[in-house]
Amino acid sequence: MFEVKDIVTVNHNKEVAKVVTVNARYSQIEVQYNDGSYEVMGFHKVTKQEDDK
C-alpha cells in the first residue's frame, strides 16, 4: 500500500515522483513530479522505491 510522501517511479515514463494523495477506495494515487506538475493514476501504474537502509 502507498502512503503520502512515498517516492515512486512512474512505469510509463520512468520518472520519479512523490505521492501526495492516496485513494484506496478507487486504487488511485496522485503524484507530484519534480517540475511541480501533478497526475492521478492507478496503483498498477507505479512502482514504490524501497529505502536503502
mmCIF entry with sequence, helices, sheets and N, C-alpha, C, O atoms, coordinates in Angstrom:
data_MODEL
# 
_entry.id   MODEL 
# 
_entity.id                         1 
_entity.type                       polymer 
_entity.pdbx_number_of_molecules   1 
# 
_entity_poly.entity_id                      1 
_entity_poly.type                           'polypeptide(L)' 
_entity_poly.nstd_linkage                   no 
_entity_poly.nstd_monomer                   no 
_entity_poly.pdbx_seq_one_letter_code       MFEVKDIVTVNHNKEVAKVVTVNARYSQIEVQYNDGSYEVMGFHKVTKQEDDK 
_entity_poly.pdbx_seq_one_letter_code_can   MFEVKDIVTVNHNKEVAKVVTVNARYSQIEVQYNDGSYEVMGFHKVTKQEDDK 
_entity_poly.pdbx_strand_id                 A 
# 
loop_
_entity_poly_seq.entity_id 
_entity_poly_seq.num 
_entity_poly_seq.mon_id 
_entity_poly_seq.hetero 
1 1  MET n 
1 2  PHE n 
1 3  GLU n 
1 4  VAL n 
1 5  LYS n 
1 6  ASP n 
1 7  ILE n 
1 8  VAL n 
1 9  THR n 
1 10 VAL n 
1 11 ASN n 
1 12 HIS n 
1 13 ASN n 
1 14 LYS n 
1 15 GLU n 
1 16 VAL n 
1 17 ALA n 
1 18 LYS n 
1 19 VAL n 
1 20 VAL n 
1 21 THR n 
1 22 VAL n 
1 23 ASN n 
1 24 ALA n 
1 25 ARG n 
1 26 TYR n 
1 27 SER n 
1 28 GLN n 
1 29 ILE n 
1 30 GLU n 
1 31 VAL n 
1 32 GLN n 
1 33 TYR n 
1 34 ASN n 
1 35 ASP n 
1 36 GLY n 
1 37 SER n 
1 38 TYR n 
1 39 GLU n 
1 40 VAL n 
1 41 MET n 
1 42 GLY n 
1 43 PHE n 
1 44 HIS n 
1 45 LYS n 
1 46 VAL n 
1 47 THR n 
1 48 LYS n 
1 49 GLN n 
1 50 GLU n 
1 51 ASP n 
1 52 ASP n 
1 53 LYS n 
# 
_struct_asym.id          A 
_struct_asym.entity_id   1 
# 
_struct_conf.conf_type_id            HELX_P 
_struct_conf.id                      HELX_P1 
_struct_conf.pdbx_PDB_helix_id       AA1 
_struct_conf.beg_label_comp_id       PHE 
_struct_conf.beg_label_asym_id       A 
_struct_conf.beg_label_seq_id        43 
_struct_conf.pdbx_beg_PDB_ins_code   ? 
_struct_conf.end_label_comp_id       LYS 
_struct_conf.end_label_asym_id       A 
_struct_conf.end_label_seq_id        45 
_struct_conf.pdbx_end_PDB_ins_code   ? 
_struct_conf.beg_auth_comp_id        PHE 
_struct_conf.beg_auth_asym_id        A 
_struct_conf.beg_auth_seq_id         43 
_struct_conf.end_auth_comp_id        LYS 
_struct_conf.end_auth_asym_id        A 
_struct_conf.end_auth_seq_id         45 
_struct_conf.pdbx_PDB_helix_class    5 
_struct_conf.details                 ? 
_struct_conf.pdbx_PDB_helix_length   3 
# 
_struct_conf_type.id          HELX_P 
_struct_conf_type.criteria    ? 
_struct_conf_type.reference   ? 
# 
_struct_sheet.id               AA1 
_struct_sheet.type             ? 
_struct_sheet.number_strands   5 
_struct_sheet.details          ? 
# 
loop_
_struct_sheet_order.sheet_id 
_struct_sheet_order.range_id_1 
_struct_sheet_order.range_id_2 
_struct_sheet_order.offset 
_struct_sheet_order.sense 
AA1 1 2 ? anti-parallel 
AA1 2 3 ? anti-parallel 
AA1 3 4 ? anti-parallel 
AA1 4 5 ? anti-parallel 
# 
loop_
_struct_sheet_range.sheet_id 
_struct_sheet_range.id 
_struct_sheet_range.beg_label_comp_id 
_struct_sheet_range.beg_label_asym_id 
_struct_sheet_range.beg_label_seq_id 
_struct_sheet_range.pdbx_beg_PDB_ins_code 
_struct_sheet_range.end_label_comp_id 
_struct_sheet_range.end_label_asym_id 
_struct_sheet_range.end_label_seq_id 
_struct_sheet_range.pdbx_end_PDB_ins_code 
_struct_sheet_range.beg_auth_comp_id 
_struct_sheet_range.beg_auth_asym_id 
_struct_sheet_range.beg_auth_seq_id 
_struct_sheet_range.end_auth_comp_id 
_struct_sheet_range.end_auth_asym_id 
_struct_sheet_range.end_auth_seq_id 
AA1 1 TYR A 38 ? GLY A 42 ? TYR A 38 GLY A 42 
AA1 2 GLN A 28 ? TYR A 33 ? GLN A 28 TYR A 33 
AA1 3 VAL A 16 ? ASN A 23 ? VAL A 16 ASN A 23 
AA1 4 ILE A 7  ? VAL A 10 ? ILE A 7  VAL A 10 
AA1 5 VAL A 46 ? LYS A 48 ? VAL A 46 LYS A 48 
# 
loop_
_atom_site.group_PDB 
_atom_site.id 
_atom_site.type_symbol 
_atom_site.label_atom_id 
_atom_site.label_alt_id 
_atom_site.label_comp_id 
_atom_site.label_asym_id 
_atom_site.label_entity_id 
_atom_site.label_seq_id 
_atom_site.pdbx_PDB_ins_code 
_atom_site.Cartn_x 
_atom_site.Cartn_y 
_atom_site.Cartn_z 
_atom_site.occupancy 
_atom_site.B_iso_or_equiv 
_atom_site.pdbx_formal_charge 
_atom_site.auth_seq_id 
_atom_site.auth_comp_id 
_atom_site.auth_asym_id 
_atom_site.auth_atom_id 
_atom_site.pdbx_PDB_model_num 
ATOM 1   N N  . MET A 1 1  ? 0.846   -1.184 0.000   1.00 0.00 ? 1  MET A N  1 
ATOM 2   C CA . MET A 1 1  ? 0.000   0.000  0.000   1.00 0.00 ? 1  MET A CA 1 
ATOM 3   C C  . MET A 1 1  ? 0.886   1.239  0.000   1.00 0.00 ? 1  MET A C  1 
ATOM 4   O O  . MET A 1 1  ? 1.979   1.239  0.565   1.00 0.00 ? 1  MET A O  1 
ATOM 5   N N  . PHE A 1 2  ? 0.408   2.265  -0.626  1.00 0.00 ? 2  PHE A N  1 
ATOM 6   C CA . PHE A 1 2  ? 1.152   3.513  -0.718  1.00 0.00 ? 2  PHE A CA 1 
ATOM 7   C C  . PHE A 1 2  ? 0.743   4.459  0.402   1.00 0.00 ? 2  PHE A C  1 
ATOM 8   O O  . PHE A 1 2  ? -0.383  4.406  0.897   1.00 0.00 ? 2  PHE A O  1 
ATOM 9   N N  . GLU A 1 3  ? 1.668   5.321  0.793   1.00 0.00 ? 3  GLU A N  1 
ATOM 10  C CA . GLU A 1 3  ? 1.411   6.341  1.803   1.00 0.00 ? 3  GLU A CA 1 
ATOM 11  C C  . GLU A 1 3  ? 1.866   7.691  1.264   1.00 0.00 ? 3  GLU A C  1 
ATOM 12  O O  . GLU A 1 3  ? 2.722   7.761  0.382   1.00 0.00 ? 3  GLU A O  1 
ATOM 13  N N  . VAL A 1 4  ? 1.289   8.759  1.800   1.00 0.00 ? 4  VAL A N  1 
ATOM 14  C CA . VAL A 1 4  ? 1.693   10.107 1.417   1.00 0.00 ? 4  VAL A CA 1 
ATOM 15  C C  . VAL A 1 4  ? 3.182   10.276 1.713   1.00 0.00 ? 4  VAL A C  1 
ATOM 16  O O  . VAL A 1 4  ? 3.674   9.807  2.739   1.00 0.00 ? 4  VAL A O  1 
ATOM 17  N N  . LYS A 1 5  ? 3.881   10.934 0.827   1.00 0.00 ? 5  LYS A N  1 
ATOM 18  C CA . LYS A 1 5  ? 5.321   11.216 0.876   1.00 0.00 ? 5  LYS A CA 1 
ATOM 19  C C  . LYS A 1 5  ? 6.188   10.046 0.417   1.00 0.00 ? 5  LYS A C  1 
ATOM 20  O O  . LYS A 1 5  ? 7.414   10.154 0.437   1.00 0.00 ? 5  LYS A O  1 
ATOM 21  N N  . ASP A 1 6  ? 5.581   8.927  0.003   1.00 0.00 ? 6  ASP A N  1 
ATOM 22  C CA . ASP A 1 6  ? 6.365   7.842  -0.590  1.00 0.00 ? 6  ASP A CA 1 
ATOM 23  C C  . ASP A 1 6  ? 6.951   8.323  -1.914  1.00 0.00 ? 6  ASP A C  1 
ATOM 24  O O  . ASP A 1 6  ? 6.347   9.139  -2.610  1.00 0.00 ? 6  ASP A O  1 
ATOM 25  N N  . ILE A 1 7  ? 8.112   7.819  -2.247  1.00 0.00 ? 7  ILE A N  1 
ATOM 26  C CA . ILE A 1 7  ? 8.740   8.113  -3.525  1.00 0.00 ? 7  ILE A CA 1 
ATOM 27  C C  . ILE A 1 7  ? 8.488   6.917  -4.440  1.00 0.00 ? 7  ILE A C  1 
ATOM 28  O O  . ILE A 1 7  ? 8.747   5.772  -4.069  1.00 0.00 ? 7  ILE A O  1 
ATOM 29  N N  . VAL A 1 8  ? 7.977   7.199  -5.642  1.00 0.00 ? 8  VAL A N  1 
ATOM 30  C CA . VAL A 1 8  ? 7.627   6.138  -6.580  1.00 0.00 ? 8  VAL A CA 1 
ATOM 31  C C  . VAL A 1 8  ? 8.240   6.422  -7.949  1.00 0.00 ? 8  VAL A C  1 
ATOM 32  O O  . VAL A 1 8  ? 8.619   7.553  -8.255  1.00 0.00 ? 8  VAL A O  1 
ATOM 33  N N  . THR A 1 9  ? 8.327   5.378  -8.760  1.00 0.00 ? 9  THR A N  1 
ATOM 34  C CA . THR A 1 9  ? 8.724   5.509  -10.154 1.00 0.00 ? 9  THR A CA 1 
ATOM 35  C C  . THR A 1 9  ? 7.493   5.242  -11.004 1.00 0.00 ? 9  THR A C  1 
ATOM 36  O O  . THR A 1 9  ? 6.849   4.202  -10.866 1.00 0.00 ? 9  THR A O  1 
ATOM 37  N N  . VAL A 1 10 ? 7.168   6.181  -11.882 1.00 0.00 ? 10 VAL A N  1 
ATOM 38  C CA . VAL A 1 10 ? 6.019   6.025  -12.770 1.00 0.00 ? 10 VAL A CA 1 
ATOM 39  C C  . VAL A 1 10 ? 6.432   5.098  -13.910 1.00 0.00 ? 10 VAL A C  1 
ATOM 40  O O  . VAL A 1 10 ? 7.417   5.363  -14.599 1.00 0.00 ? 10 VAL A O  1 
ATOM 41  N N  . ASN A 1 11 ? 5.690   4.021  -14.111 1.00 0.00 ? 11 ASN A N  1 
ATOM 42  C CA . ASN A 1 11 ? 6.097   2.974  -15.050 1.00 0.00 ? 11 ASN A CA 1 
ATOM 43  C C  . ASN A 1 11 ? 6.169   3.442  -16.502 1.00 0.00 ? 11 ASN A C  1 
ATOM 44  O O  . ASN A 1 11 ? 7.094   3.054  -17.216 1.00 0.00 ? 11 ASN A O  1 
ATOM 45  N N  . HIS A 1 12 ? 5.222   4.262  -16.963 1.00 0.00 ? 12 HIS A N  1 
ATOM 46  C CA . HIS A 1 12 ? 5.184   4.588  -18.391 1.00 0.00 ? 12 HIS A CA 1 
ATOM 47  C C  . HIS A 1 12 ? 6.233   5.604  -18.834 1.00 0.00 ? 12 HIS A C  1 
ATOM 48  O O  . HIS A 1 12 ? 6.570   5.651  -20.017 1.00 0.00 ? 12 HIS A O  1 
ATOM 49  N N  . ASN A 1 13 ? 6.759   6.417  -17.918 1.00 0.00 ? 13 ASN A N  1 
ATOM 50  C CA . ASN A 1 13 ? 7.780   7.388  -18.333 1.00 0.00 ? 13 ASN A CA 1 
ATOM 51  C C  . ASN A 1 13 ? 9.058   7.319  -17.498 1.00 0.00 ? 13 ASN A C  1 
ATOM 52  O O  . ASN A 1 13 ? 9.987   8.094  -17.723 1.00 0.00 ? 13 ASN A O  1 
ATOM 53  N N  . LYS A 1 14 ? 9.109   6.406  -16.547 1.00 0.00 ? 14 LYS A N  1 
ATOM 54  C CA . LYS A 1 14 ? 10.295  6.166  -15.700 1.00 0.00 ? 14 LYS A CA 1 
ATOM 55  C C  . LYS A 1 14 ? 10.716  7.388  -14.878 1.00 0.00 ? 14 LYS A C  1 
ATOM 56  O O  . LYS A 1 14 ? 11.863  7.467  -14.439 1.00 0.00 ? 14 LYS A O  1 
ATOM 57  N N  . GLU A 1 15 ? 9.811   8.331  -14.668 1.00 0.00 ? 15 GLU A N  1 
ATOM 58  C CA . GLU A 1 15 ? 10.114  9.498  -13.842 1.00 0.00 ? 15 GLU A CA 1 
ATOM 59  C C  . GLU A 1 15 ? 9.875   9.184  -12.372 1.00 0.00 ? 15 GLU A C  1 
ATOM 60  O O  . GLU A 1 15 ? 9.028   8.363  -12.021 1.00 0.00 ? 15 GLU A O  1 
ATOM 61  N N  . VAL A 1 16 ? 10.639  9.855  -11.528 1.00 0.00 ? 16 VAL A N  1 
ATOM 62  C CA . VAL A 1 16 ? 10.480  9.726  -10.081 1.00 0.00 ? 16 VAL A CA 1 
ATOM 63  C C  . VAL A 1 16 ? 9.487   10.790 -9.630  1.00 0.00 ? 16 VAL A C  1 
ATOM 64  O O  . VAL A 1 16 ? 9.545   11.933 -10.083 1.00 0.00 ? 16 VAL A O  1 
ATOM 65  N N  . ALA A 1 17 ? 8.580   10.412 -8.738  1.00 0.00 ? 17 ALA A N  1 
ATOM 66  C CA . ALA A 1 17 ? 7.559   11.331 -8.254  1.00 0.00 ? 17 ALA A CA 1 
ATOM 67  C C  . ALA A 1 17 ? 7.271   11.041 -6.787  1.00 0.00 ? 17 ALA A C  1 
ATOM 68  O O  . ALA A 1 17 ? 7.629   9.987  -6.261  1.00 0.00 ? 17 ALA A O  1 
ATOM 69  N N  . LYS A 1 18 ? 6.608   12.010 -6.134  1.00 0.00 ? 18 LYS A N  1 
ATOM 70  C CA . LYS A 1 18 ? 6.237   11.879 -4.723  1.00 0.00 ? 18 LYS A CA 1 
ATOM 71  C C  . LYS A 1 18 ? 4.727   11.735 -4.618  1.00 0.00 ? 18 LYS A C  1 
ATOM 72  O O  . LYS A 1 18 ? 3.986   12.460 -5.282  1.00 0.00 ? 18 LYS A O  1 
ATOM 73  N N  . VAL A 1 19 ? 4.266   10.804 -3.788  1.00 0.00 ? 19 VAL A N  1 
ATOM 74  C CA . VAL A 1 19 ? 2.834   10.589 -3.576  1.00 0.00 ? 19 VAL A CA 1 
ATOM 75  C C  . VAL A 1 19 ? 2.295   11.716 -2.700  1.00 0.00 ? 19 VAL A C  1 
ATOM 76  O O  . VAL A 1 19 ? 2.839   11.984 -1.629  1.00 0.00 ? 19 VAL A O  1 
ATOM 77  N N  . VAL A 1 20 ? 1.218   12.382 -3.155  1.00 0.00 ? 20 VAL A N  1 
ATOM 78  C CA . VAL A 1 20 ? 0.616   13.458 -2.367  1.00 0.00 ? 20 VAL A CA 1 
ATOM 79  C C  . VAL A 1 20 ? -0.790  13.112 -1.879  1.00 0.00 ? 20 VAL A C  1 
ATOM 80  O O  . VAL A 1 20 ? -1.255  13.681 -0.891  1.00 0.00 ? 20 VAL A O  1 
ATOM 81  N N  . THR A 1 21 ? -1.477  12.184 -2.559  1.00 0.00 ? 21 THR A N  1 
ATOM 82  C CA . THR A 1 21 ? -2.816  11.760 -2.152  1.00 0.00 ? 21 THR A CA 1 
ATOM 83  C C  . THR A 1 21 ? -2.974  10.272 -2.448  1.00 0.00 ? 21 THR A C  1 
ATOM 84  O O  . THR A 1 21 ? -2.537  9.788  -3.492  1.00 0.00 ? 21 THR A O  1 
ATOM 85  N N  . VAL A 1 22 ? -3.603  9.551  -1.519  1.00 0.00 ? 22 VAL A N  1 
ATOM 86  C CA . VAL A 1 22 ? -3.883  8.130  -1.719  1.00 0.00 ? 22 VAL A CA 1 
ATOM 87  C C  . VAL A 1 22 ? -5.391  7.923  -1.614  1.00 0.00 ? 22 VAL A C  1 
ATOM 88  O O  . VAL A 1 22 ? -6.009  8.336  -0.633  1.00 0.00 ? 22 VAL A O  1 
ATOM 89  N N  . ASN A 1 23 ? -5.984  7.282  -2.623  1.00 0.00 ? 23 ASN A N  1 
ATOM 90  C CA . ASN A 1 23 ? -7.400  6.952  -2.616  1.00 0.00 ? 23 ASN A CA 1 
ATOM 91  C C  . ASN A 1 23 ? -7.525  5.434  -2.707  1.00 0.00 ? 23 ASN A C  1 
ATOM 92  O O  . ASN A 1 23 ? -7.568  4.872  -3.802  1.00 0.00 ? 23 ASN A O  1 
ATOM 93  N N  . ALA A 1 24 ? -7.583  4.778  -1.554  1.00 0.00 ? 24 ALA A N  1 
ATOM 94  C CA . ALA A 1 24 ? -7.630  3.313  -1.514  1.00 0.00 ? 24 ALA A CA 1 
ATOM 95  C C  . ALA A 1 24 ? -8.942  2.776  -2.081  1.00 0.00 ? 24 ALA A C  1 
ATOM 96  O O  . ALA A 1 24 ? -8.972  1.673  -2.626  1.00 0.00 ? 24 ALA A O  1 
ATOM 97  N N  . ARG A 1 25 ? -10.012 3.534  -1.959  1.00 0.00 ? 25 ARG A N  1 
ATOM 98  C CA . ARG A 1 25 ? -11.313 3.069  -2.458  1.00 0.00 ? 25 ARG A CA 1 
ATOM 99  C C  . ARG A 1 25 ? -11.274 2.796  -3.960  1.00 0.00 ? 25 ARG A C  1 
ATOM 100 O O  . ARG A 1 25 ? -11.832 1.806  -4.432  1.00 0.00 ? 25 ARG A O  1 
ATOM 101 N N  . TYR A 1 26 ? -10.616 3.676  -4.700  1.00 0.00 ? 26 TYR A N  1 
ATOM 102 C CA . TYR A 1 26 ? -10.533 3.525  -6.151  1.00 0.00 ? 26 TYR A CA 1 
ATOM 103 C C  . TYR A 1 26 ? -9.154  3.052  -6.618  1.00 0.00 ? 26 TYR A C  1 
ATOM 104 O O  . TYR A 1 26 ? -8.884  3.034  -7.818  1.00 0.00 ? 26 TYR A O  1 
ATOM 105 N N  . SER A 1 27 ? -8.286  2.672  -5.688  1.00 0.00 ? 27 SER A N  1 
ATOM 106 C CA . SER A 1 27 ? -6.933  2.191  -6.000  1.00 0.00 ? 27 SER A CA 1 
ATOM 107 C C  . SER A 1 27 ? -6.172  3.183  -6.873  1.00 0.00 ? 27 SER A C  1 
ATOM 108 O O  . SER A 1 27 ? -5.571  2.814  -7.882  1.00 0.00 ? 27 SER A O  1 
ATOM 109 N N  . GLN A 1 28 ? -6.211  4.460  -6.460  1.00 0.00 ? 28 GLN A N  1 
ATOM 110 C CA . GLN A 1 28 ? -5.533  5.513  -7.205  1.00 0.00 ? 28 GLN A CA 1 
ATOM 111 C C  . GLN A 1 28 ? -4.658  6.339  -6.274  1.00 0.00 ? 28 GLN A C  1 
ATOM 112 O O  . GLN A 1 28 ? -4.909  6.440  -5.073  1.00 0.00 ? 28 GLN A O  1 
ATOM 113 N N  . ILE A 1 29 ? -3.620  6.928  -6.866  1.00 0.00 ? 29 ILE A N  1 
ATOM 114 C CA . ILE A 1 29 ? -2.795  7.883  -6.138  1.00 0.00 ? 29 ILE A CA 1 
ATOM 115 C C  . ILE A 1 29 ? -2.610  9.121  -7.002  1.00 0.00 ? 29 ILE A C  1 
ATOM 116 O O  . ILE A 1 29 ? -2.715  9.066  -8.227  1.00 0.00 ? 29 ILE A O  1 
ATOM 117 N N  . GLU A 1 30 ? -2.332  10.235 -6.341  1.00 0.00 ? 30 GLU A N  1 
ATOM 118 C CA . GLU A 1 30 ? -1.946  11.458 -7.035  1.00 0.00 ? 30 GLU A CA 1 
ATOM 119 C C  . GLU A 1 30 ? -0.472  11.663 -6.744  1.00 0.00 ? 30 GLU A C  1 
ATOM 120 O O  . GLU A 1 30 ? -0.052  11.629 -5.588  1.00 0.00 ? 30 GLU A O  1 
ATOM 121 N N  . VAL A 1 31 ? 0.315   11.877 -7.789  1.00 0.00 ? 31 VAL A N  1 
ATOM 122 C CA . VAL A 1 31 ? 1.748   12.079 -7.620  1.00 0.00 ? 31 VAL A CA 1 
ATOM 123 C C  . VAL A 1 31 ? 2.133   13.474 -8.084  1.00 0.00 ? 31 VAL A C  1 
ATOM 124 O O  . VAL A 1 31 ? 1.476   14.072 -8.937  1.00 0.00 ? 31 VAL A O  1 
ATOM 125 N N  . GLN A 1 32 ? 3.216   13.978 -7.500  1.00 0.00 ? 32 GLN A N  1 
ATOM 126 C CA . GLN A 1 32 ? 3.774   15.264 -7.910  1.00 0.00 ? 32 GLN A CA 1 
ATOM 127 C C  . GLN A 1 32 ? 5.168   15.013 -8.471  1.00 0.00 ? 32 GLN A C  1 
ATOM 128 O O  . GLN A 1 32 ? 6.024   14.418 -7.816  1.00 0.00 ? 32 GLN A O  1 
ATOM 129 N N  . TYR A 1 33 ? 5.375   15.482 -9.706  1.00 0.00 ? 33 TYR A N  1 
ATOM 130 C CA . TYR A 1 33 ? 6.678   15.350 -10.345 1.00 0.00 ? 33 TYR A CA 1 
ATOM 131 C C  . TYR A 1 33 ? 7.609   16.458 -9.865  1.00 0.00 ? 33 TYR A C  1 
ATOM 132 O O  . TYR A 1 33 ? 7.170   17.417 -9.229  1.00 0.00 ? 33 TYR A O  1 
ATOM 133 N N  . ASN A 1 34 ? 8.893   16.319 -10.172 1.00 0.00 ? 34 ASN A N  1 
ATOM 134 C CA . ASN A 1 34 ? 9.890   17.305 -9.753  1.00 0.00 ? 34 ASN A CA 1 
ATOM 135 C C  . ASN A 1 34 ? 9.637   18.685 -10.354 1.00 0.00 ? 34 ASN A C  1 
ATOM 136 O O  . ASN A 1 34 ? 10.045  19.691 -9.773  1.00 0.00 ? 34 ASN A O  1 
ATOM 137 N N  . ASP A 1 35 ? 8.970   18.751 -11.511 1.00 0.00 ? 35 ASP A N  1 
ATOM 138 C CA . ASP A 1 35 ? 8.696   20.047 -12.140 1.00 0.00 ? 35 ASP A CA 1 
ATOM 139 C C  . ASP A 1 35 ? 7.465   20.732 -11.552 1.00 0.00 ? 35 ASP A C  1 
ATOM 140 O O  . ASP A 1 35 ? 7.110   21.833 -11.972 1.00 0.00 ? 35 ASP A O  1 
ATOM 141 N N  . GLY A 1 36 ? 6.810   20.086 -10.578 1.00 0.00 ? 36 GLY A N  1 
ATOM 142 C CA . GLY A 1 36 ? 5.662   20.683 -9.905  1.00 0.00 ? 36 GLY A CA 1 
ATOM 143 C C  . GLY A 1 36 ? 4.316   20.236 -10.447 1.00 0.00 ? 36 GLY A C  1 
ATOM 144 O O  . GLY A 1 36 ? 3.285   20.563 -9.859  1.00 0.00 ? 36 GLY A O  1 
ATOM 145 N N  . SER A 1 37 ? 4.293   19.500 -11.546 1.00 0.00 ? 37 SER A N  1 
ATOM 146 C CA . SER A 1 37 ? 3.025   19.041 -12.106 1.00 0.00 ? 37 SER A CA 1 
ATOM 147 C C  . SER A 1 37 ? 2.507   17.823 -11.337 1.00 0.00 ? 37 SER A C  1 
ATOM 148 O O  . SER A 1 37 ? 3.265   17.118 -10.671 1.00 0.00 ? 37 SER A O  1 
ATOM 149 N N  . TYR A 1 38 ? 1.196   17.597 -11.448 1.00 0.00 ? 38 TYR A N  1 
ATOM 150 C CA . TYR A 1 38 ? 0.528   16.507 -10.741 1.00 0.00 ? 38 TYR A CA 1 
ATOM 151 C C  . TYR A 1 38 ? -0.125  15.570 -11.748 1.00 0.00 ? 38 TYR A C  1 
ATOM 152 O O  . TYR A 1 38 ? -0.452  15.967 -12.866 1.00 0.00 ? 38 TYR A O  1 
ATOM 153 N N  . GLU A 1 39 ? -0.308  14.315 -11.332 1.00 0.00 ? 39 GLU A N  1 
ATOM 154 C CA . GLU A 1 39 ? -1.021  13.347 -12.165 1.00 0.00 ? 39 GLU A CA 1 
ATOM 155 C C  . GLU A 1 39 ? -1.679  12.314 -11.258 1.00 0.00 ? 39 GLU A C  1 
ATOM 156 O O  . GLU A 1 39 ? -1.094  11.879 -10.266 1.00 0.00 ? 39 GLU A O  1 
ATOM 157 N N  . VAL A 1 40 ? -2.908  11.926 -11.612 1.00 0.00 ? 40 VAL A N  1 
ATOM 158 C CA . VAL A 1 40 ? -3.623  10.877 -10.889 1.00 0.00 ? 40 VAL A CA 1 
ATOM 159 C C  . VAL A 1 40 ? -3.520  9.603  -11.714 1.00 0.00 ? 40 VAL A C  1 
ATOM 160 O O  . VAL A 1 40 ? -3.722  9.620  -12.929 1.00 0.00 ? 40 VAL A O  1 
ATOM 161 N N  . MET A 1 41 ? -3.204  8.489  -11.041 1.00 0.00 ? 41 MET A N  1 
ATOM 162 C CA . MET A 1 41 ? -3.070  7.210  -11.750 1.00 0.00 ? 41 MET A CA 1 
ATOM 163 C C  . MET A 1 41 ? -3.368  6.058  -10.810 1.00 0.00 ? 41 MET A C  1 
ATOM 164 O O  . MET A 1 41 ? -3.402  6.228  -9.591  1.00 0.00 ? 41 MET A O  1 
ATOM 165 N N  . GLY A 1 42 ? -3.582  4.901  -11.379 1.00 0.00 ? 42 GLY A N  1 
ATOM 166 C CA . GLY A 1 42 ? -3.857  3.700  -10.605 1.00 0.00 ? 42 GLY A CA 1 
ATOM 167 C C  . GLY A 1 42 ? -2.609  3.156  -9.944  1.00 0.00 ? 42 GLY A C  1 
ATOM 168 O O  . GLY A 1 42 ? -1.488  3.434  -10.371 1.00 0.00 ? 42 GLY A O  1 
ATOM 169 N N  . PHE A 1 43 ? -2.817  2.372  -8.891  1.00 0.00 ? 43 PHE A N  1 
ATOM 170 C CA . PHE A 1 43 ? -1.692  1.757  -8.172  1.00 0.00 ? 43 PHE A CA 1 
ATOM 171 C C  . PHE A 1 43 ? -0.806  0.948  -9.114  1.00 0.00 ? 43 PHE A C  1 
ATOM 172 O O  . PHE A 1 43 ? 0.412   0.915  -8.942  1.00 0.00 ? 43 PHE A O  1 
ATOM 173 N N  . HIS A 1 44 ? -1.407  0.295  -10.107 1.00 0.00 ? 44 HIS A N  1 
ATOM 174 C CA . HIS A 1 44 ? -0.657  -0.581 -11.008 1.00 0.00 ? 44 HIS A CA 1 
ATOM 175 C C  . HIS A 1 44 ? 0.245   0.184  -11.973 1.00 0.00 ? 44 HIS A C  1 
ATOM 176 O O  . HIS A 1 44 ? 1.043   -0.431 -12.680 1.00 0.00 ? 44 HIS A O  1 
ATOM 177 N N  . LYS A 1 45 ? 0.136   1.510  -12.018 1.00 0.00 ? 45 LYS A N  1 
ATOM 178 C CA . LYS A 1 45 ? 0.943   2.315  -12.939 1.00 0.00 ? 45 LYS A CA 1 
ATOM 179 C C  . LYS A 1 45 ? 2.252   2.799  -12.328 1.00 0.00 ? 45 LYS A C  1 
ATOM 180 O O  . LYS A 1 45 ? 3.048   3.440  -13.014 1.00 0.00 ? 45 LYS A O  1 
ATOM 181 N N  . VAL A 1 46 ? 2.492   2.504  -11.046 1.00 0.00 ? 46 VAL A N  1 
ATOM 182 C CA . VAL A 1 46 ? 3.703   2.987  -10.373 1.00 0.00 ? 46 VAL A CA 1 
ATOM 183 C C  . VAL A 1 46 ? 4.387   1.853  -9.621  1.00 0.00 ? 46 VAL A C  1 
ATOM 184 O O  . VAL A 1 46 ? 3.775   0.837  -9.294  1.00 0.00 ? 46 VAL A O  1 
ATOM 185 N N  . THR A 1 47 ? 5.672   2.057  -9.356  1.00 0.00 ? 47 THR A N  1 
ATOM 186 C CA . THR A 1 47 ? 6.459   1.123  -8.568  1.00 0.00 ? 47 THR A CA 1 
ATOM 187 C C  . THR A 1 47 ? 7.044   1.884  -7.393  1.00 0.00 ? 47 THR A C  1 
ATOM 188 O O  . THR A 1 47 ? 7.684   2.920  -7.574  1.00 0.00 ? 47 THR A O  1 
ATOM 189 N N  . LYS A 1 48 ? 6.825   1.375  -6.194  1.00 0.00 ? 48 LYS A N  1 
ATOM 190 C CA . LYS A 1 48 ? 7.333   2.026  -4.987  1.00 0.00 ? 48 LYS A CA 1 
ATOM 191 C C  . LYS A 1 48 ? 8.837   1.818  -4.879  1.00 0.00 ? 48 LYS A C  1 
ATOM 192 O O  . LYS A 1 48 ? 9.326   0.702  -5.058  1.00 0.00 ? 48 LYS A O  1 
ATOM 193 N N  . GLN A 1 49 ? 9.572   2.889  -4.587  1.00 0.00 ? 49 GLN A N  1 
ATOM 194 C CA . GLN A 1 49 ? 11.014  2.771  -4.392  1.00 0.00 ? 49 GLN A CA 1 
ATOM 195 C C  . GLN A 1 49 ? 11.275  2.377  -2.950  1.00 0.00 ? 49 GLN A C  1 
ATOM 196 O O  . GLN A 1 49 ? 10.700  2.951  -2.025  1.00 0.00 ? 49 GLN A O  1 
ATOM 197 N N  . GLU A 1 50 ? 12.139  1.402  -2.765  1.00 0.00 ? 50 GLU A N  1 
ATOM 198 C CA . GLU A 1 50 ? 12.477  0.917  -1.430  1.00 0.00 ? 50 GLU A CA 1 
ATOM 199 C C  . GLU A 1 50 ? 13.607  1.744  -0.842  1.00 0.00 ? 50 GLU A C  1 
ATOM 200 O O  . GLU A 1 50 ? 14.508  2.179  -1.559  1.00 0.00 ? 50 GLU A O  1 
ATOM 201 N N  . ASP A 1 51 ? 13.554  1.961  0.474   1.00 0.00 ? 51 ASP A N  1 
ATOM 202 C CA . ASP A 1 51 ? 14.634  2.657  1.170   1.00 0.00 ? 51 ASP A CA 1 
ATOM 203 C C  . ASP A 1 51 ? 15.850  1.752  1.243   1.00 0.00 ? 51 ASP A C  1 
ATOM 204 O O  . ASP A 1 51 ? 15.720  0.549  1.470   1.00 0.00 ? 51 ASP A O  1 
ATOM 205 N N  . ASP A 1 52 ? 17.019  2.318  1.054   1.00 0.00 ? 52 ASP A N  1 
ATOM 206 C CA . ASP A 1 52 ? 18.268  1.551  1.142   1.00 0.00 ? 52 ASP A CA 1 
ATOM 207 C C  . ASP A 1 52 ? 18.870  1.701  2.524   1.00 0.00 ? 52 ASP A C  1 
ATOM 208 O O  . ASP A 1 52 ? 19.981  2.213  2.668   1.00 0.00 ? 52 ASP A O  1 
ATOM 209 N N  . LYS A 1 53 ? 18.146  1.258  3.542   1.00 0.00 ? 53 LYS A N  1 
ATOM 210 C CA . LYS A 1 53 ? 18.625  1.394  4.919   1.00 0.00 ? 53 LYS A CA 1 
ATOM 211 C C  . LYS A 1 53 ? 19.223  0.108  5.400   1.00 0.00 ? 53 LYS A C  1 
ATOM 212 O O  . LYS A 1 53 ? 19.681  0.029  6.540   1.00 0.00 ? 53 LYS A O  1 
# 
